[in-house]
Amino acid sequence: MMNSKTCIWFLAGGWLLLTACQPTTVNTVSQIELPAQYTFTGLADNGVEVDIAHWWRSWDDRYLNELIESALRNNIDIKVAQARVLEARSFADLALADLGPMVGVNAHLGGQTGEVDNNLSTEVNSLASSVLYQDVSDSYSVNGFHYAYGISASWEPDIFGKKQSNADAARYAALGVEEVAYGTRVLVAADVADHYVQARGTARQMRLLDDTIATVTQMQHYVAGRFNAGQTTRFEMADVETKLTALHAQRAPLQALYDLHVRQIAVLLGVPPQTFTLQQSKSDVLAQLPPAPRGVVPSDLLLRRPDIRARALALYAFSARVASARADLLPRFYISFLAEDGHIGLSDLPDVDGWMGLLDAGVHLPIFTSGRIQANIRASEARLDEAARQYDQSILKALSEVDNACQMRSALNARSTFLDETISKSVERTHAAKMLYKHGDKVFQDVLDAELATLQYRDKWVETRLNMAQTTIRLYQALGGGWQVHDSRSKAPQLD
């Protein structure tokens, strides 16, 4: 029949087993209520279904696709991020391994030499001789050897979940590092596209500048002919020469800007800039801008944006650390075991053989720590609150970025349309000014101003289209485009 004390100990042991490895939980809730739609939805309503993970493919520029996908394979920053992921996973495995016992084997072998003098009294030696049935010598040799081998084990049962909380924190931290790596892919894809469109836009501006220089040069020849014929003044000659010189001065900075973007693309590709050349493309990246994606809603950001997902995981990691800090208030148990077998052999003394076993169990309960544990708990709770606010802030920032990009793209669409009309009317105006100048109804300055105005409008069109392309890139970046969601769909927890 089980007595009352045995029953109590049995129930206590069962409770400990049931609660072992159960972490203390800390609930965290986001304070951001996501809107159902973005403010500027008109652009998306006219959009198309786009694979956001590979949004650059909607640009219909095969060379751009090749550059971005090559960068995603070879970019140095991505490789660094991947190495950090492996490191974080190893730390997570290390924290998880701390839940289990430690078992090891040990063995040692040694020898000794020496001599021990017998300084015992005659009476004691006589007594020893009678017991051992042999004479006792005046000295004994201790030459010999010894060896021992055994097994040892130790375990700290995670009764109140401190170790499990630490393992959870390390696991969430590792997943957060993985999200940072995904975020690096988003940045690299966007950076390659951004430098690509800027390089194409700058090249187009250079071609437009060359056309402008060619046009003004023809005007210079025309004015020079009229000046030699006495039909115009020296002022008109000097005016066209001044404008031509100013146009030539713009060429070198544009070339330097183009080369800068090409070198940046090379760095993103992980190749030396000196060996990389930006090839020509059959597609006009400024004329074939991809539309906005259709059907995007704010709630998608929690799944798509790696930075938001990383903040969510950081929040969970800090939550687990709070649980670990609170577990320091509770007892900690430990169990250790040692078993050894050995032999001692001496030349003049009997051999000694034997084994030993040791089993030790204990508990540690903090009684007085001068407030150390409470201070650590308060610090952990403060870090958790900071992580919660950072998570909310990342959501607000993402919502703003998407709407900003949508509104800017819509505004630039309207500006591009007006510039198309302006250029068409400016071309008609320039043609009319040339005809009137030939009939003497306009001065040369009017013709030159009209021609330069048309070229300036064309330059503004290129600038506007470049801004539209960059805004489109920022839109897809704000939506978290550039990586596969299903790769880690189940890894990042979502906060309600």
Phi, psi and omega in degrees: 000130182284126179282174186295320181296317179298321179296318180296314179296324179295316179294320179296317178297320178296320178296319179297319178295323180291327183266355182298141176064021176259112183286150172290130184262146176231118182281137178229136183226134176286146180263004182266125174262111185291136175289160181284327182221162172282160181292315183258088184259352184299322181295317181290328180297332178265009184275193182228170175287122184234138172284096186298329179298332179230053187300331183295339179292337178287353179281344178059042176233102186299323181292321176297318178302315181297318181296312183294316182291329174292319179296320179294337177272326193242355184299136183292319180299322178294319179294322176297317179297322178294322177296322178293328176296315179298321178296314181295322178295323179294320177295324177295318177296323178296317179294323178291323180295336180293345177287332185269171180284162174251125180233135180212162175245151180220149178206147176211151182222136182207169177221162180212158177216147180163181180218137181246123178283144177267104181256015180288158180289166181296321180296317181292320179295322178295318178296321179293322179295320179292329180283319183273352182057035174202158181290147178266129182279163177283340178209157182228139175276138178246027176292137180168197181214167177212155175209158178204150177210155182184190182226143179227150180212149177213149181203137174247097182303133182274068187299315186252014168082014180296313181294321178297322177296318177297320178295320177297317180299317179294322180293315178295323178296320179295319178295325177295319176297324177295321177294324176298322177296319175297320178298326176296322177297318178300314182294318182295315179300316180293321181294318178299313180297319182296311179294328179295311181292327177291322177296316179295320179295318178294321177298322179291323177296323177294319178296320178295321177295320178297321177295321179295316179298319179296319180295314181292326177297319176298320178295323178298316178297320180295316180293322179298320178297317179292326180293318178294332178274000179076022183261358179214176186258167176294331180299315179296324178295314180292325181296315181290326176294322178296314180296324180293319178297319179296323178293318178299327181293339181277347188289314184297314178299323178295320178296319179296321179294319178298313180297325178300313180294323178295317179296323178295322176297318179299317179298317179296329178281348181079029179235155179297133180300332184290342183253004184253137176230132178282116183282161175286153180237147177286344182260146175264101188295334180277336181271338184244062181288136179288148178282172175287152179287149180266146171082014178279139180229156183304326182296339178296335183298325181296334180264325190269324188280115179298327181292322177292318179297321178295321177295322178296317179292323176297323178297318177293323179296316178292328175297317178294326179290327173297317178299320178295318179295321180291329179293342177295342178284344186260163181296154174238134184248153177213151178224135177224150184218140179218132175222129183221147172235144184202175182212139174235120179242125179236148188295316186254004182234158180297147175293152179239123175236149177176175178221163179214152177225144182221127175236125185229134176225143182204176180216144177236125179237118180292127180253308181225116181236015180058030177082010183296313183295315180297321179295320178295322178295315180297318179296319179295320178293324178294319178294324177296316179296320177298316179297323178296318179291324178293324177297313178298319181296322179295326177293313180299318180297318180295317178301318180293319182297319180294312180295322178300315181294319179296315181295317181295318179297319178297317180295319180290328174301315179295319180295320179297321179296316179294323179293325176301315179293320181296317180296318179299316180289326180292325177296318178296320180295318180296318179297319179293322180295323179294318180295318179292325179294321179295329180266007176081010180268351178226149175274166183296326181301323179296317179295314181297317179297319180294318180295315180292326179296319178298316179294325177293321177295322177296321178296320177295327177295317177299316179298319180293316178296324176295317177296323177297318179296315180294322178295322177297318177299315179296326179297311180292327175294319178295331178277358179082028181282145176128004178206163183272119181296320186293348178297331183216031182303321185270001186268322185270118178289149178254138182261132180275000000 
